[in-house]
Amino acid sequence: MAHTPMYTLDPALLSRTEPRGHGLRLGAWDAGSDADAHTWLRGHLDPDFQRWNTPLKLWTDLAGARESLRGRAREAADGRSASFRITDDESATTLGHLGIGEISTRLRTARVGYWVLPEARGRGVATRALLLASRWAYAELGLHRLELGHAVGHDASCRVAERSGYVAEGTLREAMFETGRHDAFRDVHLHARLATDEEPTPPGAR
């Protein structure tokens, strides 16, 4: 009888690792940093973010941003998620966010999500960051399957998923909150990529 290898996750790995590649660096957010808190707030107040994402807890001020970042840090400390601040590798300018959540070492699965600041859009940042984070998750966390869900109609996110090798697998009915509401739902397109799938070439690479 074949035995399935068991994987364990070192929570410290999520706080000390900074994946680098494709012109980017993925580092941890710092709830104690004024710059990080303001950037987190600005990203979540962006109209495009709010159109397509509805956090479990709705907040609109700096105090809420700090608490949200502290919650992310607690989840990382418990080994349940990783929240990366996407930065330009040369200038260290913050470009956006990429999160790996619902990490299950038993099933070797996780869910990924991302957003990019308005001034950084149109440069392949989300695709490059997703390629980098996916490679890290397979190699460092021992994951086999990464899932990505976006609201039906969010064509930009769909393109990022496809360019990053995340295959469209179907539609999940009413699997996401409607914009700014917790009492109404909308459909979600599900994409996924396996560790055994071929890694696409990043945008701009030759």
C-alpha positions, 0 to 999 in steps of 0.5 A: 500500500502506497503512503502519501507523504505528509507535509508540515508548514513552518509558520516562521517561513511565511514571515521570513521569506521574500521571494524574488524574480521577474523584477519583483520582490514579495515581502511581508506587510508591516502593521506597525508601518505608517507607509504600509498601513496607508498603502493598504488603506489606499488599495482597499479604497480604490474603486476598482478594488471595491467593485470586485472585492468585499472583505469579510469585515468592511472598513474605510479608515486607517485604524481598520487598515492596521487591524486588517494587517494585524489579522493577516500577520496573525494568520501568517504566524499560525501558518494559515496564510501568507500576505505579500507586499509586491514591490519593484525589486530595484526601487522597492516601490510598493505595487500591490498585494498578493495573498495565499490563503486557506493553506491546507498542508493535509490536502496540499491546497491553497487559494490565491488572490491579488490586487495592484495599485492604479499607478502600477496597472498595465505592466504585468505586475499581477501576472509576474507576482502570481507566477513568482508566488506560485513557484514559491508555494509549490517549492517551499510549502509543498503545495500541489494545487492552487485555486483562484476565484474571481467575480464573473465579469472581472475580465482583467483578473481572468486574463491574469489567471490565464497568463499565469497558467491557471486553467478555468475549471467552471463557475461557482454559483453565488460563491462571493459577496456582492459589492459592499454587501454581506447579504447578497451574492454573485457567481465566481469563475474558478481557476486552478493550477497544479504543481505539475503544470507547465509554468508560463513565460512571464510578460516581457521575457524573451 
